Every structure is written in structure tokens, then in C-alpha cells.
Amino acid sequence: MVPRDPREPHRVASSLELFFDLVFVISVSTASSELHHAVSAGHAGSGIVSYLMVFFAIWWAWMNFTWFASSFDVDDWFYRVTTIVQMAGVLVLAAGIGPVFDDEHRDFTVVVIAYVVMRLAMIVQWLRAARQDPSLRRTAIAYAIGIAVVQVLWVAFLLLPSAATLPVFVVLMLAELAVPVVAERRGATPWHPHHITERYSLFTLIVLGESLLASATAIIGAREKVDAIGPLIWVAAVTLVSAAAMWWIYFWPPHHRAISERSSFAYGYAHYFVFAAAGAFSAGIEVWIDDLTGDTALPAVAVSFTTSVPIAVFLMGVWLVAIRSNADRVVNTAVPAGVLLVLLDPVLPVPVTLTAAILVAIVTVLVLRPPVRGGER
């Protein structure tokens, strides 16, 4: 296990990495579904907090494996087995998401156990890298020690009273985020810009695809609850147009030009909001369907915000991490303006439809104004 060449030609995601990503579909889908039920039942505040907490565990486990694989993927039997152990942890984590959304007995036990299993597998990977690669031994050991210490704290987290759950979670989350920052100061691990950005692109496709699947399932389930099918067809059309526009906007800039040694942490960490927003988009569509079938007591404005806020966060996140540095003044004005308009949509008569129209307008601007290197004017 020695570092791979960051200039390796034709570096693409391996079949193991693609298999690894598929397991995360289950966790993302479960988290999104629980968010939908919580918001639709009128528990938006606690539901959003639970969703963001659970999604952090999903995203952080995925991201750590992704960056490690870009540096040390040897694809031998031991590497494969260790990766499959992490996949098992993701499946167990999905099973524990439901109890986290229970307002009365918010239970993190299964989620934490599954998360620790995934992170212990990463400790093994880093110790193997430390043993076999002298040039990055200090970095690998720093990763292993940092991850191990935080996992002990996560286990202790289960013993805390419910009142301390959120603040302690935030502290431990920051500790997790700090491990790579501290470890990389002992020697930067090499990573492949095309490979990394492809991996992030593939995960974006997963969360957008999950949104389409969840929305389609909800529409099919609501067929017998409405008198006319027209409104459901309109929901399906608006969902497809919105998801397609989000895909178009994300893949418009050349992401490999938006990431560098200096911006790698910002690029990687900011994607938490991009991924979480894309996953929450499907929950918003399902709440919209609940409104059509009378299964939610939320007011119309609140229903609209369940889609407009995730879309706005997604747009702003993509603009910050990739579009801004590859766009001219026109695009860098149009996208933030679009974000503001999307957030104002809920007070208008046709909010979700108008949001889709704004997304199409942004795509039109992107088609007319192709990417430019370094934000040239």
C-alpha cells in the first residue's frame, strides 16, 4: 500500500467504489424518508436537526473512504474486505436512523455502533498505510490516532443525557472534521483531482436519483388518494425538471479545475451541504404530495419552503465550490440572484412551479455563458 500517482492518466472510479456508493443509497433514502415524515407531521425543527446529524455520519464515512481511496487504493483482497466491512456498517446505520427521529426517545445507539464500525475499518487502513509507506507514516499514524480518539468519545456520547446530545454532537463533529486538518500538516497525502471530483459527481447523481425514486414512489402511492391525476402528473413533471436542472447546474463547471491543494478542504467539506440539500429535496416533494392528499396540516407557505430551501442551499453550495471560480460576471450574478428568488418563491401563488422555472432560467444562462478558466471576464 503505497501512494498512487496523482497524475495517473485515465484514473476513474473502480467497480468497488461504485459498489460502495450503492450501499449509501439505502442510508440516504432512509434519512430523507424520515425527514419527510417528521416535517409533514409538524415536527420540522427536530426533524431537520436529526436529519443533519444522521447525514453527517453518512457523508463523513463516505468522504473519508473516498479520499483514502484516491491516495492508497490497491484493490487487493485485504483492501476489498476492509471496504466491505465499512459497507456493512452503512447498512446497520440505515437500520438505526429511525430511532434518531423519535422526539421522545432519540436513540443514537445503532447509528453510533455502525459509525464506529466504519471508522475502525478506516483505522486499519491507515495503520496498514503507515506500515508500508515510510514517506507518509507520520500522517497515517496521525489519522489512525485521531480517528481512534474520536471513536472513544462517540461511544461515551451514548451515555449522555438527552439534553446534552446536540451540543456534544456538534463538538464531536468538529473533532472529526479537525482530524484530517491536523494529520495533513504532517505530510500531505496525494490525491487525484479528476478521480476525487468524479467521486463527488457520482455521489451527487446518487442523491439526485434517490430524489427522483422517492418522489416517484410517493406519487404512485398517492394515486388512490386524489380525485384527479392531473396534479400528480404536474408534480412529477416539476420534480423531473427541477432535478434535471440541478444536475445540469452541478455538472456545468469543470470541477477538476475548481479544486486545488489550497481549496481541497473547502471543496470537500462544503459538499456536505450540497449532498444534504439534494437528499432533502425529495423530502420536500413528498411533503408537497402530502399537501395534495390532505396528509399534512402544514400551511401552504411551509410546504413550499420544504422544496425551496433545499434547492437554494444546493445552488449556493455548488456556486461556492465550483461555479464561482469557473464563471464570468454574468453567471456569478445570475446564480446567487436565482438563490434569492427561490427563497422568495413560497410567498407567491405557484411557488414550486416558479422554482422550477427559475432553475430553467439559470440553466439557460449557463448554456449561453460557457465556463471560463479562473473566472475570466
Buried (B, 14 or more C-beta within 10 A) or exposed (E): BEBBEBEEEEBEBBEBBEEBBEBBBBBBBBBBBBBBBBBBBEBBEBBBBBBBBBBBBBBBBBBBBBBBBBBBBBEEEEBBEBBBBBBBBBEBBBBBBBBBBEEEEBBBEBBBBBBBBBBBBBBBBBBBBBEBBEEBBBBBBBBBBBBBEBBEEBEEBEEEEEEEBEEBBEEBBEBBBEBBEEBBEBEEBBBBBBBBBBBBBBBBBBBBBBBBBBBBBBBEEBEEEBEEEEBBEEBBEBBBBBBBBBBBBBBBBBBBBBBEEEEBEBBBBBBBBBBBBBBBBBBBBBBBBBBBBEBBEBEEEBBBBBBBBBBBBBBBBBBBBBBBBBBBEEBBEBBBBBBEBBBBBBEEEEBBBBBBBBBBBBBEBBEEBEBBEEBEE
